Amino acid sequence: MDYLAATLRAIADQCGLKPLKQVALLPGVRAAYRLTVRYHDRRAHDSVATLRLVRVGGPQLEVVYRALFDHKPVHFAIETTRVQAFEDALITAHFDHLRDAQNLPPHGADLWLLERAAGGFYHSVLLAPELTGGGHARVVYIVASHLPEALREVQP
């Protein structure tokens, strides 16, 4: 599983993004979430969506698409109430205790890496949205319902 997580983290590296642990330590950042999506069939550009929760100002969602727009982020306005519902839903789903999905195929399925960082805390979960069940399926539902901007597909 580590090689799959490394593959997804490499997408953020290729897009020129800082690791989420570093983003969470920036001044004024209360917490940060990142969703990296790899499309197995190349139907869309792989993407990295980073949600920063800052102490002053509103939440900031940026999506960077691999090999598109010179890796410049697309910004989305996100309401604080929606972000709070997202965080509450992840807490209810016990995201911080969830492990990577088991038996993920190295190809033939889309892969997600959902990360959360706050201060010195960091947790990530690797999953395949089409092959999930239980707690992982709940996480897929939470992301899709609360942050659909993070899942916008841009075709090549």
C-alpha positions as CSV (number, residue, x, y, z in Angstrom):
1,M,0.0,0.0,0.0
2,D,2.9,2.4,0.7
3,Y,3.8,2.5,-3.0
4,L,0.2,3.5,-4.0
5,A,0.2,6.3,-1.4
6,A,3.6,7.4,-2.7
7,T,2.2,7.4,-6.3
8,L,-0.6,9.7,-5.2
9,R,1.7,12.0,-3.2
10,A,3.9,12.2,-6.3
11,I,1.0,13.9,-8.1
12,A,1.1,16.8,-5.6
13,D,4.9,16.9,-5.9
14,Q,4.6,17.1,-9.7
15,C,2.1,19.9,-9.4
16,G,4.6,21.9,-7.2
17,L,2.6,21.7,-4.0
18,K,4.0,21.6,-0.5
19,P,3.3,18.5,1.6
20,L,0.1,18.9,3.6
21,K,2.1,18.7,6.9
22,Q,3.9,21.9,5.8
23,V,0.7,23.6,4.8
24,A,-0.8,23.0,8.2
25,L,2.1,24.6,9.9
26,L,1.8,27.9,7.9
27,P,0.9,30.9,10.1
28,G,-2.8,31.3,10.6
29,V,-3.7,27.8,9.3
30,R,-6.0,26.0,11.8
31,A,-6.3,22.8,9.7
32,A,-5.8,21.5,6.2
33,Y,-7.4,18.8,4.1
34,R,-6.2,17.4,0.8
35,L,-7.8,15.1,-1.7
36,T,-5.6,13.7,-4.4
37,V,-7.4,11.8,-7.2
38,R,-5.8,9.5,-9.8
39,Y,-7.9,8.5,-12.7
40,H,-6.9,5.0,-13.8
41,D,-8.3,5.3,-17.3
42,R,-7.0,8.9,-18.0
43,R,-10.6,10.1,-18.6
44,A,-9.7,13.2,-16.7
45,H,-6.6,15.0,-15.4
46,D,-5.4,13.8,-12.0
47,S,-6.1,16.5,-9.4
48,V,-5.1,17.7,-6.0
49,A,-7.7,19.7,-4.0
50,T,-6.4,21.5,-0.9
51,L,-8.8,23.0,1.7
52,R,-7.2,25.4,4.1
53,L,-9.0,26.5,7.2
54,V,-7.5,29.8,8.3
55,R,-8.0,31.7,11.6
56,V,-8.7,34.9,9.8
57,G,-10.9,34.9,6.7
58,G,-12.9,32.1,5.2
59,P,-12.0,28.6,4.1
60,Q,-9.9,28.4,1.0
61,L,-10.2,25.5,-1.5
62,E,-7.7,25.3,-4.3
63,V,-7.7,22.5,-7.0
64,V,-4.6,21.9,-9.1
65,Y,-4.9,19.6,-12.2
66,R,-1.8,17.7,-13.3
67,A,-0.5,18.8,-16.7
68,L,-3.1,21.6,-17.0
69,F,-3.1,25.4,-16.5
70,D,0.7,25.3,-15.8
71,H,-0.3,23.9,-12.4
72,K,-2.0,27.1,-11.3
73,P,-4.7,26.5,-8.8
74,V,-8.4,26.9,-9.5
75,H,-10.0,28.7,-6.5
76,F,-13.4,27.9,-5.1
77,A,-15.4,29.8,-2.5
78,I,-16.6,27.5,0.2
79,E,-19.0,28.5,2.9
80,T,-17.9,28.1,6.5
81,T,-21.1,26.2,7.4
82,R,-20.4,23.6,4.6
83,V,-16.8,23.2,5.8
84,Q,-18.0,22.7,9.4
85,A,-20.5,20.1,8.2
86,F,-17.7,18.4,6.3
87,E,-15.5,18.3,9.4
88,D,-18.3,17.1,11.7
89,A,-19.1,14.3,9.2
90,L,-15.5,13.1,9.2
91,I,-15.4,13.1,13.0
92,T,-18.6,11.1,13.1
93,A,-17.2,8.7,10.5
94,H,-14.0,8.3,12.7
95,F,-11.8,9.4,9.8
96,D,-8.8,9.9,12.1
97,H,-8.9,6.2,13.1
98,L,-9.6,4.8,9.6
99,R,-6.9,2.8,8.0
100,D,-6.1,2.5,4.3
101,A,-8.5,0.3,2.3
102,Q,-7.2,-3.2,1.9
103,N,-6.4,-5.1,-1.4
104,L,-6.4,-2.0,-3.5
105,P,-5.5,-2.8,-7.1
106,P,-2.5,-0.9,-8.6
107,H,-4.4,-0.3,-11.8
108,G,-8.0,-0.6,-13.1
109,A,-9.6,1.6,-10.4
110,D,-9.5,5.2,-9.5
111,L,-7.6,6.0,-6.3
112,W,-8.0,8.7,-3.7
113,L,-5.7,9.9,-1.0
114,L,-7.5,11.9,1.6
115,E,-5.3,13.7,4.1
116,R,-5.9,15.8,7.2
117,A,-3.3,17.9,9.1
118,A,-3.6,20.2,12.0
119,G,-0.5,21.5,13.8
120,G,1.7,18.4,14.4
121,F,-1.2,16.0,13.7
122,Y,-1.4,14.2,10.3
123,H,-3.6,11.3,9.1
124,S,-4.3,10.0,5.6
125,V,-6.5,7.3,4.1
126,L,-6.0,5.6,0.7
127,L,-9.1,4.2,-1.0
128,A,-10.7,3.3,-4.3
129,P,-14.1,5.0,-4.4
130,E,-15.7,2.4,-6.7
131,L,-14.5,-0.5,-4.5
132,T,-15.3,0.8,-1.1
133,G,-17.5,-0.4,1.7
134,G,-18.1,0.4,5.3
135,G,-16.3,3.4,6.7
136,H,-14.5,4.1,3.4
137,A,-17.8,4.3,1.5
138,R,-18.9,6.8,4.1
139,V,-15.8,8.9,3.5
140,V,-16.5,8.9,-0.2
141,Y,-20.1,10.0,0.4
142,I,-18.9,12.8,2.7
143,V,-16.4,14.2,0.2
144,A,-18.9,14.0,-2.7
145,S,-21.7,15.6,-0.8
146,H,-19.8,18.4,1.0
147,L,-16.9,19.2,-1.4
148,P,-18.1,18.3,-4.9
149,E,-15.6,21.0,-6.2
150,A,-12.8,18.8,-5.2
151,L,-14.1,16.1,-7.5
152,R,-14.6,18.1,-10.7
153,E,-13.2,16.2,-13.6
154,V,-11.4,18.1,-16.4
155,Q,-11.1,16.0,-19.5
156,P,-7.9,16.0,-21.4
